[in-house]
Amino acid sequence: MTIPINSININSIKELNPDNITNPASPTSSGSEGSGSGSFANTLSGYINKVNDTQVEANKQAEMIATGKSSNIHQAMIDMEKANDSFELMMQMRNKIITAYNTVMDMQV
C-alpha cells in the first residue's frame, strides 16, 4: 500500500510534532516534556538509539526468516521498510544539522 506524499499530515506524525514528543533518552517519561527540558545531545542520541533498535529488530526478523524459525515474511518486510525509512530520515536530519552548523560558522560577527 503506497501513501501519496501530499496526503500525509506532517503534524500528525508523533516523532515530528514537538507537542507530542517525549524524551526518548528518558524511558520513564510518560507525557509531553516542557520546553527547555533535556539537552539537544540527549534527544538526538535517544533518536539515534531508537533507529538502531529498529534496525536490530529488522535484522532479527530477517535472520528468523532465513533460518526457517519464522514464516511471517510480511511482518519482516514491514520491519525492514520501517528500519530503512527511519535510517533515511535520520540521514536527512544529519545533513540538515550539518548545513545549519556550516551556515552559522560562515556568519561574520
C-alpha atoms as an extended CHARMM CRD file, in Angstrom:
* protein
*
       109  EXT
         1         1  MET       CA              0.0000000000        0.0000000000        0.0000000000  PROA      1               0.0000000000
         2         2  THR       CA              1.5260000000        3.2860000000       -1.1140000000  PROA      2               0.0000000000
         3         3  ILE       CA              0.5020000000        6.5550000000        0.5050000000  PROA      3               0.0000000000
         4         4  PRO       CA              0.9380000000        9.6620000000       -1.6590000000  PROA      4               0.0000000000
         5         5  ILE       CA              3.3640000000       12.1500000000       -0.0900000000  PROA      5               0.0000000000
         6         6  ASN       CA              0.9580000000       15.0880000000       -0.3910000000  PROA      6               0.0000000000
         7         7  SER       CA             -1.7100000000       13.2560000000        1.6440000000  PROA      7               0.0000000000
         8         8  ILE       CA              0.4670000000       12.9310000000        4.7650000000  PROA      8               0.0000000000
         9         9  ASN       CA             -0.1670000000       15.4520000000        7.5250000000  PROA      9               0.0000000000
        10        10  ILE       CA              3.2800000000       16.1370000000        8.9830000000  PROA      10              0.0000000000
        11        11  ASN       CA              1.7880000000       17.3890000000       12.2720000000  PROA      11              0.0000000000
        12        12  SER       CA              0.1220000000       14.0290000000       12.8670000000  PROA      12              0.0000000000
        13        13  ILE       CA              3.4690000000       12.2160000000       12.9250000000  PROA      13              0.0000000000
        14        14  LYS       CA              4.3810000000       11.8310000000       16.5870000000  PROA      14              0.0000000000
        15        15  GLU       CA              8.1470000000       11.9480000000       16.0690000000  PROA      15              0.0000000000
        16        16  LEU       CA              7.9390000000       15.2420000000       14.1670000000  PROA      16              0.0000000000
        17        17  ASN       CA              5.3320000000       17.0150000000       16.2870000000  PROA      17              0.0000000000
        18        18  PRO       CA              7.0910000000       18.8810000000       19.1450000000  PROA      18              0.0000000000
        19        19  ASP       CA              3.8520000000       18.9440000000       21.1670000000  PROA      19              0.0000000000
        20        20  ASN       CA              3.7940000000       15.1340000000       21.3370000000  PROA      20              0.0000000000
        21        21  ILE       CA              7.4920000000       14.3200000000       21.6590000000  PROA      21              0.0000000000
        22        22  THR       CA              8.6710000000       12.6550000000       24.8100000000  PROA      22              0.0000000000
        23        23  ASN       CA             12.3410000000       12.4250000000       25.5930000000  PROA      23              0.0000000000
        24        24  PRO       CA             13.4300000000        9.0640000000       24.1140000000  PROA      24              0.0000000000
        25        25  ALA       CA             16.6020000000        9.1300000000       26.2200000000  PROA      25              0.0000000000
        26        26  SER       CA             14.4210000000        9.0360000000       29.3300000000  PROA      26              0.0000000000
        27        27  PRO       CA             12.4600000000        5.7740000000       29.4660000000  PROA      27              0.0000000000
        28        28  THR       CA             10.4420000000        6.9540000000       32.4780000000  PROA      28              0.0000000000
        29        29  SER       CA              8.8430000000        9.9200000000       30.7220000000  PROA      29              0.0000000000
        30        30  SER       CA              5.1860000000        9.3070000000       30.0080000000  PROA      30              0.0000000000
        31        31  GLY       CA              3.8570000000       12.6790000000       28.8860000000  PROA      31              0.0000000000
        32        32  SER       CA              4.9580000000       15.7230000000       26.9630000000  PROA      32              0.0000000000
        33        33  GLU       CA              8.0860000000       17.3970000000       28.1970000000  PROA      33              0.0000000000
        34        34  GLY       CA              8.0760000000       21.1040000000       28.8910000000  PROA      34              0.0000000000
        35        35  SER       CA             10.1210000000       23.3820000000       26.6950000000  PROA      35              0.0000000000
        36        36  GLY       CA             13.7840000000       23.5390000000       27.6180000000  PROA      36              0.0000000000
        37        37  SER       CA             13.8670000000       20.1370000000       29.2970000000  PROA      37              0.0000000000
        38        38  GLY       CA             16.7500000000       17.8500000000       28.4100000000  PROA      38              0.0000000000
        39        39  SER       CA             19.5590000000       18.6860000000       26.0590000000  PROA      39              0.0000000000
        40        40  PHE       CA             19.7480000000       18.5550000000       22.2970000000  PROA      40              0.0000000000
        41        41  ALA       CA             22.5280000000       15.9640000000       22.5140000000  PROA      41              0.0000000000
        42        42  ASN       CA             20.4310000000       13.6690000000       24.7380000000  PROA      42              0.0000000000
        43        43  THR       CA             17.4000000000       13.9800000000       22.4700000000  PROA      43              0.0000000000
        44        44  LEU       CA             19.4540000000       13.3200000000       19.3360000000  PROA      44              0.0000000000
        45        45  SER       CA             21.2030000000       10.3880000000       20.9840000000  PROA      45              0.0000000000
        46        46  GLY       CA             17.8470000000        8.9300000000       22.0010000000  PROA      46              0.0000000000
        47        47  TYR       CA             16.5240000000        9.0990000000       18.4500000000  PROA      47              0.0000000000
        48        48  ILE       CA             19.7100000000        7.5380000000       17.0600000000  PROA      48              0.0000000000
        49        49  ASN       CA             19.3440000000        4.6950000000       19.5660000000  PROA      49              0.0000000000
        50        50  LYS       CA             15.7010000000        4.2700000000       18.5150000000  PROA      50              0.0000000000
        51        51  VAL       CA             16.7400000000        3.9940000000       14.8390000000  PROA      51              0.0000000000
        52        52  ASN       CA             19.4120000000        1.4730000000       15.8150000000  PROA      52              0.0000000000
        53        53  ASP       CA             16.8910000000       -0.6050000000       17.7870000000  PROA      53              0.0000000000
        54        54  THR       CA             14.5710000000       -0.6030000000       14.7740000000  PROA      54              0.0000000000
        55        55  GLN       CA             17.3640000000       -1.8730000000       12.5370000000  PROA      55              0.0000000000
        56        56  VAL       CA             18.4170000000       -4.5530000000       15.0290000000  PROA      56              0.0000000000
        57        57  GLU       CA             14.8250000000       -5.8090000000       15.2080000000  PROA      57              0.0000000000
        58        58  ALA       CA             14.5610000000       -5.8830000000       11.4040000000  PROA      58              0.0000000000
        59        59  ASN       CA             17.8080000000       -7.8670000000       11.2090000000  PROA      59              0.0000000000
        60        60  LYS       CA             16.4670000000      -10.3620000000       13.7640000000  PROA      60              0.0000000000
        61        61  GLN       CA             13.2860000000      -10.7890000000       11.7100000000  PROA      61              0.0000000000
        62        62  ALA       CA             15.3090000000      -11.3470000000        8.5220000000  PROA      62              0.0000000000
        63        63  GLU       CA             17.5330000000      -13.8800000000       10.3020000000  PROA      63              0.0000000000
        64        64  MET       CA             14.4870000000      -15.7550000000       11.5840000000  PROA      64              0.0000000000
        65        65  ILE       CA             13.0500000000      -15.9210000000        8.0510000000  PROA      65              0.0000000000
        66        66  ALA       CA             16.3970000000      -17.1060000000        6.6350000000  PROA      66              0.0000000000
        67        67  THR       CA             16.8060000000      -19.8490000000        9.2420000000  PROA      67              0.0000000000
        68        68  GLY       CA             13.2000000000      -21.0220000000        8.9640000000  PROA      68              0.0000000000
        69        69  LYS       CA             12.2730000000      -20.0960000000       12.5530000000  PROA      69              0.0000000000
        70        70  SER       CA              9.5300000000      -17.7940000000       11.2820000000  PROA      70              0.0000000000
        71        71  SER       CA              7.2520000000      -17.7920000000        8.2780000000  PROA      71              0.0000000000
        72        72  ASN       CA              5.8600000000      -14.2810000000        8.7670000000  PROA      72              0.0000000000
        73        73  ILE       CA              7.5090000000      -12.7040000000        5.7390000000  PROA      73              0.0000000000
        74        74  HSD       CA              5.0440000000       -9.8240000000        5.6650000000  PROA      74              0.0000000000
        75        75  GLN       CA              5.9550000000       -8.5880000000        9.1430000000  PROA      75              0.0000000000
        76        76  ALA       CA              9.6550000000       -8.9930000000        8.3960000000  PROA      76              0.0000000000
        77        77  MET       CA              9.3160000000       -6.8570000000        5.2620000000  PROA      77              0.0000000000
        78        78  ILE       CA              7.3270000000       -4.2230000000        7.1560000000  PROA      78              0.0000000000
        79        79  ASP       CA             10.0110000000       -4.0940000000        9.8590000000  PROA      79              0.0000000000
        80        80  MET       CA             12.7590000000       -3.7900000000        7.2440000000  PROA      80              0.0000000000
        81        81  GLU       CA             10.9580000000       -0.9380000000        5.4910000000  PROA      81              0.0000000000
        82        82  LYS       CA             10.4330000000        0.8540000000        8.8200000000  PROA      82              0.0000000000
        83        83  ALA       CA             14.1340000000        0.4910000000        9.5780000000  PROA      83              0.0000000000
        84        84  ASN       CA             15.0720000000        1.7400000000        6.1210000000  PROA      84              0.0000000000
        85        85  ASP       CA             12.7270000000        4.7340000000        6.2970000000  PROA      85              0.0000000000
        86        86  SER       CA             13.8710000000        5.7170000000        9.7950000000  PROA      86              0.0000000000
        87        87  PHE       CA             17.5210000000        5.4800000000        8.7350000000  PROA      87              0.0000000000
        88        88  GLU       CA             16.9110000000        7.6330000000        5.6610000000  PROA      88              0.0000000000
        89        89  LEU       CA             15.0900000000       10.2180000000        7.7850000000  PROA      89              0.0000000000
        90        90  MET       CA             17.9510000000       10.2330000000       10.2860000000  PROA      90              0.0000000000
        91        91  MET       CA             20.4790000000       10.7950000000        7.4920000000  PROA      91              0.0000000000
        92        92  GLN       CA             18.4450000000       13.6980000000        6.0890000000  PROA      92              0.0000000000
        93        93  MET       CA             18.2350000000       15.2250000000        9.5620000000  PROA      93              0.0000000000
        94        94  ARG       CA             22.0120000000       14.8370000000        9.9330000000  PROA      94              0.0000000000
        95        95  ASN       CA             22.5520000000       16.6130000000        6.6130000000  PROA      95              0.0000000000
        96        96  LYS       CA             20.2750000000       19.4790000000        7.6750000000  PROA      96              0.0000000000
        97        97  ILE       CA             22.1020000000       19.8290000000       11.0040000000  PROA      97              0.0000000000
        98        98  ILE       CA             25.4850000000       19.9180000000        9.2470000000  PROA      98              0.0000000000
        99        99  THR       CA             24.2110000000       22.5040000000        6.7700000000  PROA      99              0.0000000000
       100       100  ALA       CA             22.8760000000       24.6520000000        9.6180000000  PROA      100             0.0000000000
       101       101  TYR       CA             26.1700000000       24.3330000000       11.5120000000  PROA      101             0.0000000000
       102       102  ASN       CA             28.1710000000       25.3410000000        8.4280000000  PROA      102             0.0000000000
       103       103  THR       CA             25.8590000000       28.3090000000        7.8430000000  PROA      103             0.0000000000
       104       104  VAL       CA             26.3320000000       29.5290000000       11.4150000000  PROA      104             0.0000000000
       105       105  MET       CA             30.1120000000       29.0420000000       11.2000000000  PROA      105             0.0000000000
       106       106  ASP       CA             30.2650000000       31.0520000000        7.9570000000  PROA      106             0.0000000000
       107       107  MET       CA             28.5000000000       34.0330000000        9.5240000000  PROA      107             0.0000000000
       108       108  GLN       CA             30.5870000000       37.0760000000       10.2330000000  PROA      108             0.0000000000
       109       109  VAL       CA             30.2480000000       38.5990000000       13.6670000000  PROA      109             0.0000000000
